[in-house]
Amino acid sequence: MRRKRRKRWKRRKRKKRRKRRRNRKRMRGF
């Protein structure tokens, strides 16, 4: 059986951000 989905709120598109905390310390040395 198919159910119709109602959108109660508008979804905002978000770009996924990758956290690079480990790499920042390495980059400082260069």
Backbone atoms as SQL, in Angstrom:
CREATE TABLE atoms (id INTEGER PRIMARY KEY, chain TEXT, resi INTEGER, resn TEXT, atom TEXT, x REAL, y REAL, z REAL);
INSERT INTO atoms VALUES
  (1, 'A', 1, 'MET', 'N', 0.828, -1.206, 0.000),
  (2, 'A', 1, 'MET', 'CA', 0.000, 0.000, 0.000),
  (3, 'A', 1, 'MET', 'C', 0.868, 1.264, 0.000),
  (4, 'A', 2, 'ARG', 'N', 0.426, 2.235, -0.751),
  (5, 'A', 2, 'ARG', 'CA', 1.198, 3.485, -0.858),
  (6, 'A', 2, 'ARG', 'C', 0.563, 4.565, -0.010),
  (7, 'A', 3, 'ARG', 'N', 1.392, 5.253, 0.754),
  (8, 'A', 3, 'ARG', 'CA', 0.900, 6.349, 1.580),
  (9, 'A', 3, 'ARG', 'C', 1.453, 7.670, 1.062),
  (10, 'A', 4, 'LYS', 'N', 0.624, 8.705, 1.044),
  (11, 'A', 4, 'LYS', 'CA', 1.096, 10.023, 0.616),
  (12, 'A', 4, 'LYS', 'C', 1.754, 10.710, 1.796),
  (13, 'A', 5, 'ARG', 'N', 2.949, 11.231, 1.555),
  (14, 'A', 5, 'ARG', 'CA', 3.687, 11.915, 2.623),
  (15, 'A', 5, 'ARG', 'C', 3.448, 13.413, 2.531),
  (16, 'A', 6, 'ARG', 'N', 3.142, 14.028, 3.643),
  (17, 'A', 6, 'ARG', 'CA', 2.950, 15.473, 3.668),
  (18, 'A', 6, 'ARG', 'C', 4.190, 16.130, 4.243),
  (19, 'A', 7, 'LYS', 'N', 4.654, 17.167, 3.556),
  (20, 'A', 7, 'LYS', 'CA', 5.825, 17.890, 4.054),
  (21, 'A', 7, 'LYS', 'C', 5.341, 18.978, 5.002),
  (22, 'A', 8, 'ARG', 'N', 5.652, 18.831, 6.273),
  (23, 'A', 8, 'ARG', 'CA', 5.197, 19.809, 7.256),
  (24, 'A', 8, 'ARG', 'C', 6.129, 21.009, 7.291),
  (25, 'A', 9, 'TRP', 'N', 7.398, 20.786, 6.992),
  (26, 'A', 9, 'TRP', 'CA', 8.353, 21.891, 6.998),
  (27, 'A', 9, 'TRP', 'C', 9.194, 21.807, 5.734),
  (28, 'A', 10, 'LYS', 'N', 9.714, 22.949, 5.339),
  (29, 'A', 10, 'LYS', 'CA', 10.559, 22.984, 4.140),
  (30, 'A', 10, 'LYS', 'C', 11.961, 22.554, 4.515),
  (31, 'A', 11, 'ARG', 'N', 12.508, 21.657, 3.734),
  (32, 'A', 11, 'ARG', 'CA', 13.868, 21.179, 3.988),
  (33, 'A', 11, 'ARG', 'C', 14.847, 22.069, 3.249),
  (34, 'A', 12, 'ARG', 'N', 15.880, 22.525, 3.939),
  (35, 'A', 12, 'ARG', 'CA', 16.913, 23.328, 3.302),
  (36, 'A', 12, 'ARG', 'C', 18.067, 22.418, 2.921),
  (37, 'A', 13, 'LYS', 'N', 18.549, 22.601, 1.719),
  (38, 'A', 13, 'LYS', 'CA', 19.672, 21.768, 1.267),
  (39, 'A', 13, 'LYS', 'C', 20.944, 22.229, 1.960),
  (40, 'A', 14, 'ARG', 'N', 21.647, 21.287, 2.576),
  (41, 'A', 14, 'ARG', 'CA', 22.900, 21.606, 3.255),
  (42, 'A', 14, 'ARG', 'C', 24.044, 20.877, 2.584),
  (43, 'A', 15, 'LYS', 'N', 25.132, 21.600, 2.366),
  (44, 'A', 15, 'LYS', 'CA', 26.325, 20.951, 1.829),
  (45, 'A', 15, 'LYS', 'C', 27.059, 20.299, 2.986),
  (46, 'A', 16, 'LYS', 'N', 27.434, 19.046, 2.788),
  (47, 'A', 16, 'LYS', 'CA', 28.117, 18.326, 3.864),
  (48, 'A', 16, 'LYS', 'C', 29.534, 18.855, 4.029),
  (49, 'A', 17, 'ARG', 'N', 29.876, 19.250, 5.262),
  (50, 'A', 17, 'ARG', 'CA', 31.220, 19.748, 5.547),
  (51, 'A', 17, 'ARG', 'C', 32.011, 18.662, 6.254),
  (52, 'A', 18, 'ARG', 'N', 33.221, 18.410, 5.741),
  (53, 'A', 18, 'ARG', 'CA', 34.070, 17.400, 6.385),
  (54, 'A', 18, 'ARG', 'C', 34.975, 18.083, 7.385),
  (55, 'A', 19, 'LYS', 'N', 35.001, 17.545, 8.585),
  (56, 'A', 19, 'LYS', 'CA', 35.856, 18.135, 9.618),
  (57, 'A', 19, 'LYS', 'C', 37.276, 17.604, 9.449),
  (58, 'A', 20, 'ARG', 'N', 38.231, 18.545, 9.297),
  (59, 'A', 20, 'ARG', 'CA', 39.626, 18.129, 9.148),
  (60, 'A', 20, 'ARG', 'C', 40.435, 18.709, 10.305),
  (61, 'A', 21, 'ARG', 'N', 40.166, 18.243, 11.496),
  (62, 'A', 21, 'ARG', 'CA', 40.898, 18.757, 12.647),
  (63, 'A', 21, 'ARG', 'C', 42.291, 18.134, 12.727),
  (64, 'A', 22, 'ARG', 'N', 42.387, 16.880, 12.339),
  (65, 'A', 22, 'ARG', 'CA', 43.665, 16.170, 12.436),
  (66, 'A', 22, 'ARG', 'C', 44.667, 16.714, 11.425),
  (67, 'A', 23, 'ASN', 'N', 44.147, 17.064, 10.228),
  (68, 'A', 23, 'ASN', 'CA', 45.038, 17.514, 9.160),
  (69, 'A', 23, 'ASN', 'C', 45.580, 18.918, 9.395),
  (70, 'A', 24, 'ARG', 'N', 44.849, 19.729, 10.158),
  (71, 'A', 24, 'ARG', 'CA', 45.272, 21.115, 10.358),
  (72, 'A', 24, 'ARG', 'C', 46.614, 21.185, 11.083),
  (73, 'A', 25, 'LYS', 'N', 46.812, 20.316, 12.048),
  (74, 'A', 25, 'LYS', 'CA', 48.064, 20.328, 12.809),
  (75, 'A', 25, 'LYS', 'C', 49.238, 19.949, 11.908),
  (76, 'A', 26, 'ARG', 'N', 48.996, 19.047, 10.977),
  (77, 'A', 26, 'ARG', 'CA', 50.061, 18.627, 10.068),
  (78, 'A', 26, 'ARG', 'C', 50.429, 19.755, 9.112),
  (79, 'A', 27, 'MET', 'N', 49.424, 20.503, 8.652),
  (80, 'A', 27, 'MET', 'CA', 49.672, 21.546, 7.661),
  (81, 'A', 27, 'MET', 'C', 50.485, 22.708, 8.234),
  (82, 'A', 28, 'ARG', 'N', 50.406, 22.922, 9.537),
  (83, 'A', 28, 'ARG', 'CA', 51.135, 24.032, 10.154),
  (84, 'A', 28, 'ARG', 'C', 52.648, 23.851, 10.025),
  (85, 'A', 29, 'GLY', 'N', 53.088, 22.604, 10.038),
  (86, 'A', 29, 'GLY', 'CA', 54.522, 22.315, 9.991),
  (87, 'A', 29, 'GLY', 'C', 55.150, 22.664, 8.648),
  (88, 'A', 30, 'PHE', 'N', 54.339, 22.661, 7.591),
  (89, 'A', 30, 'PHE', 'CA', 54.902, 22.918, 6.272),
  (90, 'A', 30, 'PHE', 'C', 55.072, 24.404, 6.010);
